[in-house]
Amino acid sequence: MLNDYLEAARLLREKKQSFVLATVVRTRGHTSAKAGAKAIVTEDGSLVGWVGGSCAEPTVIRESRNALRDGQPRLIRLSPPEELGKGPKEGVVEVAQTCVSGGTLEIYIEPHLPRPHLVAVGHLPVTEVLVNLGKDMGYEVTVMSPQADATKFARADRLVEDLDFSKLDIRRDTAIVVASHANYDEEALEAALATEAAYVSLVASRERAADVIQYLRQSRVPEEQLSRLKNPAGIELGGSTPEEIALSIMAEIVMLRRQGQLTPGPAQEGVGEATPAKRGEATDPVCGMSVEMASARHVFEHGGELYYFCCSGCQRSFEREPKSYLVKR
C-alpha cells in the first residue's frame, strides 16, 4: 500500500497534475483506518490508498477536491453526531459520521499543486524583469518571442521562438503577460485569449490597448474572450520603470492566486462560497451524510427522483423500505 500511493504521487508530479495527500493523524474508538494511514486523491475523485471505509471515503474525496480548488490544506474530523463540537474547532472541518462503528477519524488533507506557470510574451526589459521575479518566486517561467535573445533569458525554464501556445501546457492557473510593446501584441493576444488561462494581460497604455481590442474585435475574437483581457496589466502602483511595472504585475498575479481565481481546477463561481448547492452535494437519506453527486457511486431512482448514498449498505437499506427514510426528510 505504501508503494502504491508513493508511486501514484510520483507519476502525478511527473505529469504536472494536482493531487491531495490525505493522512489519518488521529483516531478514537472503533475505526477501520488507524493513525498513519494515507491515500492519494486526484482531481477526478480517484483514490489510491486507505483512509477509511465507505463512510469516510466520500467525505475525504469531497474535501480533497475542495482543497484542490482553493489550494488550502484542512483538517477534517469525522465523528458521531453527539461528538460534534467537543474537540478543538479552529481550522477543523467537522463532519457527522453515522456509521455503526461510532469511531472518530481526524484526517489531514494536503493539496499538492504543480508550480504556477508564468508565460511572458516579449523580448524587452519588462519581460526580462518578469522572468527573474517569477523564478525567484518559484514559478515555472516560459518566454515566448520571435525576437528573443536567449542570453537575456537564461533563467527561463523554456524559450519558445514563436507565438504557438499549443507547444505549452496551458492550465487555468497559467498567467500570460503580453509585453511586446506593439511588436506583436495583436497576434499574441489572439492566441493567448484562445487558451484556458484565467489571467491574460497586456502591458500598454489605455489608448494603445483600446486600439488592440478594436483590432481583435474586427478579427472576430469572441467578446467573452476579450472580456478576460486585463489592461492595464498589474496593480496600480504608479510605477513607470520596467522593474516597477513587472513588480505590479506579479503583485496582481499573487493577489488573484490567493483569492482562488488562479487555480488548476475548473472555474469557480462565487469564490470563497462553498454552499452544498454550489458544490453539487446531496444528503444520504439513510445516514444523513453529504454526498458529492458528480462522483457518487451509489445512486438510486425512486418516484422519479435520484437519491445519493455514501455506500452500498445505505442504498440497500433505502431500496428495501424507502418510505421509512423519506418520512425523515
C-alpha positions in Angstrom: 0.0 0.0 0.0 2.8 2.4 0.8 4.4 1.9 -2.6 1.0 2.3 -4.3 0.5 5.8 -3.1 4.1 6.9 -3.4 4.2 5.7 -6.9 0.9 7.4 -7.7 2.3 10.7 -6.3 5.5 10.4 -8.3 3.6 9.8 -11.6 1.2 12.7 -10.9 4.1 15.0 -10.2 5.8 14.0 -13.5 2.6 14.8 -15.4 2.2 18.1 -13.5 -1.2 17.0 -12.2 -2.7 18.2 -8.9 -3.4 15.7 -6.1 -4.1 15.5 -2.4 -2.2 13.5 0.2 -4.7 12.5 2.8 -3.2 11.3 6.1 -5.1 9.9 9.1 -3.5 11.7 12.1 -5.7 10.6 15.0 -8.4 8.1 15.7 -10.6 7.4 18.7 -12.9 4.4 19.2 -13.5 1.8 16.6 -12.3 2.9 13.2 -11.2 0.8 10.1 -8.3 3.1 9.4 -5.6 3.9 12.0 -3.2 6.9 12.5 -0.6 7.0 9.7 -2.9 5.6 7.0 -2.6 7.5 3.8 -4.2 7.9 0.4 -3.8 10.0 -2.8 -6.8 11.7 -4.2 -6.8 13.2 -7.7 -8.9 15.9 -9.3 -11.4 13.4 -10.7 -12.0 11.9 -7.3 -10.0 8.8 -7.7 -8.4 7.5 -4.5 -5.3 5.3 -4.1 -4.5 4.1 -0.6 -6.6 3.7 2.5 -8.1 6.3 4.9 -11.3 4.6 6.0 -14.3 2.7 4.7 -17.4 3.7 2.8 -18.5 6.3 5.3 -15.1 8.1 5.4 -14.1 7.8 1.8 -16.8 10.1 0.2 -16.0 12.9 2.7 -12.3 12.6 2.1 -12.8 12.8 -1.6 -15.1 15.8 -1.4 -12.8 17.8 0.9 -9.8 16.8 -1.2 -11.4 18.2 -4.3 -12.4 21.4 -2.4 -8.7 21.7 -1.3 -7.6 21.4 -4.9 -10.0 24.2 -5.9 -8.7 26.7 -3.3 -5.2 25.3 -2.7 -5.6 25.3 1.0 -5.0 22.3 3.4 -7.5 21.4 6.0 -8.1 19.0 8.9 -11.3 17.1 8.8 -12.9 15.3 11.8 -15.4 12.6 11.2 -17.2 11.7 14.4 -20.7 10.6 15.6 -23.2 13.4 15.7 -23.2 13.5 19.5 -19.5 14.2 19.5 -19.6 17.2 17.2 -18.2 20.4 18.8 -16.4 18.6 21.6 -12.9 18.9 20.1 -10.9 21.9 19.0 -12.7 23.8 16.3 -10.2 26.2 14.9 -9.0 25.1 11.5 -11.1 21.9 11.6 -13.9 20.8 9.2 -16.3 18.7 11.3 -18.5 16.1 9.6 -21.1 13.9 11.2 -20.3 10.2 10.7 -23.3 8.0 11.2 -21.6 4.6 10.6 -22.4 1.9 13.2 -18.7 1.7 14.3 -19.1 5.0 16.1 -15.5 6.0 16.0 -13.8 9.3 15.2 -11.3 9.9 12.5 -9.1 13.0 12.0 -7.6 13.3 8.6 -5.2 16.0 7.3 -5.9 17.0 3.7 -2.8 18.4 2.0 -3.0 19.6 -1.6 0.0 19.3 -3.9 -0.3 21.6 -6.9 2.1 22.0 -9.8 4.3 25.0 -9.8 2.3 28.1 -11.1 3.1 28.9 -14.7 4.0 32.3 -15.9 4.2 33.0 -19.7 6.0 36.2 -20.5 5.5 37.3 -24.2 8.1 39.7 -25.3 11.8 40.4 -25.6 12.2 43.8 -23.9 13.1 44.9 -20.4 9.7 44.3 -18.7 9.9 40.6 -19.9 13.4 40.3 -18.6 12.4 41.5 -15.1 9.3 39.3 -15.1 11.4 36.3 -15.8 13.7 37.0 -12.8 10.8 37.8 -10.5 8.9 34.7 -11.5 11.8 32.4 -10.9 12.6 34.0 -7.6 9.0 33.3 -6.5 9.1 29.7 -7.6 7.1 29.9 -10.8 7.7 27.8 -13.9 8.6 30.5 -16.4 8.2 30.5 -20.2 9.3 33.2 -22.6 7.6 33.5 -26.0 9.1 35.8 -28.6 10.2 35.6 -32.3 12.8 38.2 -31.4 14.2 37.0 -28.0 17.9 36.9 -27.3 18.4 33.6 -25.4 21.3 35.0 -23.4 19.0 37.6 -21.8 16.6 34.8 -20.6 19.0 32.2 -19.3 16.8 31.7 -16.1 13.6 30.9 -18.0 12.5 27.3 -18.0 12.0 27.4 -21.7 12.2 29.9 -24.6 9.6 29.5 -27.4 10.7 31.4 -30.5 7.2 31.9 -31.9 3.7 32.5 -30.6 2.3 28.9 -30.8 0.7 28.3 -27.5 -0.1 24.7 -28.5 3.5 24.0 -27.6 2.8 24.8 -24.0 0.8 23.1 -21.2 -1.6 26.0 -20.5 -3.8 25.4 -17.5 -6.3 27.7 -15.8 -3.7 28.8 -13.3 -1.3 29.9 -16.1 -0.7 33.7 -16.1 0.1 35.1 -19.6 1.6 38.6 -19.8 1.9 40.2 -23.2 4.7 42.8 -23.1 5.9 43.0 -26.7 5.3 46.8 -26.8 3.4 46.9 -30.1 5.7 44.4 -31.9 3.3 41.5 -31.9 0.6 42.4 -29.4 -2.4 41.5 -31.5 -1.1 38.2 -32.7 0.0 37.2 -29.2 -3.3 38.2 -27.6 -5.4 36.4 -30.1 -3.6 33.2 -29.4 -3.4 33.7 -25.6 -7.1 34.5 -25.3 -8.0 31.3 -27.1 -6.4 29.3 -24.3 -8.0 28.5 -20.9 -5.6 30.7 -18.9 -7.5 32.6 -16.3 -5.1 35.6 -16.5 -4.2 37.3 -19.7 -2.8 40.9 -19.5 -1.4 43.5 -21.9 1.4 45.9 -21.0 0.3 49.0 -22.9 -1.3 52.4 -22.4 -5.1 52.6 -22.3 -5.1 54.2 -25.7 -2.9 51.6 -27.2 -5.0 48.8 -25.6 -8.2 50.3 -27.0 -6.7 50.1 -30.5 -5.6 46.5 -29.9 -9.0 45.5 -28.6 -10.7 47.1 -31.6 -8.4 45.2 -34.0 -9.2 41.9 -32.2 -12.9 42.6 -32.3 -12.7 43.2 -36.0 -10.7 40.0 -36.3 -13.8 38.3 -34.8 -12.2 37.4 -31.5 -15.3 36.4 -29.3 -16.4 39.0 -26.8 -16.3 36.5 -23.9 -12.5 36.1 -24.7 -12.0 39.9 -25.0 -13.7 40.4 -21.6 -10.9 38.4 -20.0 -8.2 40.7 -21.1 -6.7 42.7 -18.2 -5.4 46.2 -19.1 -3.6 48.0 -17.6 -1.6 45.0 -16.5 -0.8 44.9 -12.8 -1.9 46.7 -9.7 -1.8 50.5 -9.9 1.3 51.4 -8.0 2.2 54.5 -10.0 5.4 52.9 -11.3 7.0 53.6 -14.7 10.2 51.7 -14.8 10.4 48.1 -16.2 11.2 46.9 -12.6 8.2 48.7 -11.1 5.8 47.6 -13.9 6.9 44.0 -13.5 6.5 44.2 -9.8 2.9 45.5 -10.1 2.1 42.6 -12.5 3.5 39.9 -10.2 1.7 41.5 -7.2 -1.6 41.2 -9.2 -0.9 37.6 -10.1 -0.2 36.7 -6.4 -3.3 38.5 -5.3 -5.5 36.6 -7.7 -3.9 33.3 -6.8 -4.6 33.9 -3.1 -8.2 34.8 -3.9 -8.6 31.5 -5.6 -9.1 32.9 -9.1 -5.9 31.3 -10.5 -6.3 27.6 -9.7 -5.5 24.5 -11.7 -9.1 23.2 -11.4 -12.3 24.4 -13.2 -13.5 27.9 -13.0 -15.1 28.7 -9.7 -18.4 30.5 -9.2 -18.6 32.6 -6.1 -15.0 32.2 -4.9 -15.0 31.8 -1.2 -18.5 30.5 -1.0 -18.9 26.7 -0.5 -22.6 26.0 0.0 -23.8 22.4 -0.7 -25.9 23.6 -3.6 -22.9 25.2 -5.3 -20.7 22.1 -4.7 -23.4 19.8 -6.1 -24.0 17.8 -2.9 -26.9 15.7 -1.8 -27.8 14.2 1.6 -27.8 10.5 2.0 -31.5 9.9 3.2 -30.4 6.9 5.3 -27.4 8.1 7.3 -27.5 11.9 6.7 -24.0 12.2 5.3 -23.3 14.7 2.5 -22.5 13.0 -0.9 -21.0 14.8 -3.9 -23.3 14.0 -6.7 -20.8 14.2 -9.5 -18.6 11.4 -8.0 -21.3 9.4 -6.2 -21.0 5.7 -6.9 -24.3 4.7 -5.2 -27.4 6.3 -6.8 -31.0 5.0 -6.9 -34.1 6.4 -8.6 -37.3 6.3 -6.7 -40.5 8.1 -7.6 -38.8 9.9 -10.5 -36.2 11.4 -8.2 -32.5 10.4 -7.8 -31.1 9.6 -4.3 -27.4 9.5 -3.5 -25.8 7.3 -0.9 -22.4 7.2 0.8 -22.2 3.4 0.5 -23.9 0.3 -0.9 -25.3 -0.5 2.6 -27.3 2.7 2.8 -28.5 2.2 -0.7 -29.7 -1.3 0.0 -31.5 -0.1 3.2 -33.3 2.6 1.2 -34.3 0.2 -1.6 -35.9 -2.2 0.9 -38.0 0.4 2.6 -37.8 3.9 1.0 -40.9 5.3 2.7 -39.4 5.0 6.2 -36.4 7.1 5.2 -38.4 9.7 3.2 -40.6 10.4 6.3 -37.4 11.8 8.0 -36.9 14.4 5.3 
